[in-house]
Amino acid sequence: MSIYIDENICNGCKGLAEARCERICPGDLCYRKENTKAAIRDQSACWTCACCVKECPVQAIELRLPFQISCNAASLKAQLKRNRTIWTIKDASGQVEEYVIQARSLKGD
């Protein structure tokens, strides 16, 4: 799997000292290029944990599934909401499905 950042969508988290993907990446692999668009330093070092995918407020980052599984057209995106995460998967034929994962309360209820 690999991370793909769409520069046409990425806004570099304007107004923030560092982009959200920069701040959240446990491998310190995300950064902003001179054009302020996000990029990944080294795909081979990426853990594919999807932290950056979930953190991106404009859904510019997606997790690409390996071509051995479904060719290069399949992808997985996440949209974080206050009380849920919406995962959108696109298969090789372009068919899209959404899965909603409700957030659990920190209080345990």
ABEGO torsion letter per residue (X at the ends): XBBBBBAAABAGGBGBABBAAAAABAAGABBBBAAGBBBBABAAABAGAGAAAAABAAGABBBBBBAAAAEAABBBBBBBBAABBBBBBBBAAGBBBBBBBBBBBAAGX
